[in-house]
Amino acid sequence: MLVPRRAATRGATPQLLAPPILAAVKTAVTVLSAALVAVLAALTVTSVRVARTVVTPAGRVPDTRILGLDTAAQTITLSSTPDSRLPGRYGLFTTGTEQYVKLGSVLAEDATTVKRKLLTHIGTESHLAAQAAFSGWYFARPEELHLPFTSELIGSPSGPCPAWLFPAAVDTDVWVIQVHGRGTTRSECLRAVPVFHELGITSLLVSYRNDGEAPRSRAGTYALGATEWRDVEAAVVFARRRGARRVIIMGWSMGGAIALQLALNSPHRDAIVGLVLDSPVLDWRLVLSYQAKLLHLPSPVTGLALGALGADWATAVTGTGAPIPFDRLDVVSRAAELEHPILILHSDDDGFVPSDASHDLLTARPDLVELEVFEVARHTKLWNYDQERWSDSIRSWVLRQGLTPAHAAAES
């Protein structure tokens, strides 16, 4: 007689897997765990590299190629890039018989090449290497402005920082202090000197720690504005000692972040009467996330890199010496703390620092912020693209704010 099988009941002991199946499962788990560890390790290594790249001062990177040079016609043919196609006047860092040449208007272009007029004379015996770097500086040295200037040293917490001082034609107590961006030097700011000189305002173009001209900090890395502002604060003290009563701070790109930290944190901010910001960084997390997308980096890499830069435990591997205070550097979220009138000049086609935060700051503080929106002009090349409009925007803003020497004299 057959005995019916007893139905399985709750709590019954499960049957063990056969040894071959158990071995296969263990092998699969081991392989998957090793793969997961490898993926996490790769993400971590990549994230650390990205984090270090953000804060490590770097040399100029070639971004275009010289494809042809016609010394008879004084023209140069470049590979086509979003920058090399831009209308206007620019510069080109080169190697060979010339280190830097000035470029004029676009004469011809197709899908792969751009022919431009040379504004620096190139002789028939000259030769240039193919690799070059396109520049918005235009002016490379202060002598090119044909204005009187002196070289100065400003004593800052990081040490003596070189500066160029362009005095106004007539003694004035209104100064503008110019702050360059990441990976550049004070030569970037030379374009702005003429418009302020026309307004009777003295210009001081400064350097700051780790920019290749000023002293190196202990870590030797950028703090993205969190510490650099103290060197610019020393420049404000320098200006006040030389007779400045009203100081405009102009910042380019990361120089905008530095200028805003100065305006928010310095005990000398009472001397500041306004800020002019060209293509400014207002929120580093937004900028770095945008650039990561351009480089097609996975979101986890970006998140890990930002987390590492902002964490105490990661300073040894990122090389920062201290965490980057992203919350403190987010000026949009701190908009209520702003006290000074601000003019922002930004291209919606910036390509490096998105203009979203500039629009957001205008929305948050329309009582203080004016935004002059450009198209096409790209990052910190607004002067090059449309010098007249750029200069008129600054000139009219200064006059509306009553920041010319004549206004200062009338109020004293």
Buried (B, 14 or more C-beta within 10 A) or exposed (E): EEEEEEEEEEEEEEEEEEEEEEEEEEEEEEEEEEEEEEEEEEBBEBBBBBBBEBBBBEEEEBBBBBBEBEBEEBBBBBBBEEBBBBEBBBBBBBBEEBEBBBBBEBEEBEEEBBBBBBBBEBEEEBEBEEBBBBBBBBBBEBEEBEBEBEEBEBEBEBBBBBBBBBBBEEEBBBBBBBBBBBBBBBBBBBBBBBBBBEBBBBBBBBBBBBBEBBBBBEBBBBBBBBBBBBBBBBBBBBBBEBEBBBBBBBBBBBBBBBBBBBBBBBEBBEBBBBBBBBBBBBBBBBBBBBBBEEEEBEEBBBBBBBBBBBBEEBBEBBBBBEBBBBEBBBBBBBBEEBEBBBBBBBBBBBBBBBBBBBBBBBEBBEEBBBBBBBEBBBBBBBBBBBBEBBBEBBBEBBEEBBBBBBBBEEEE
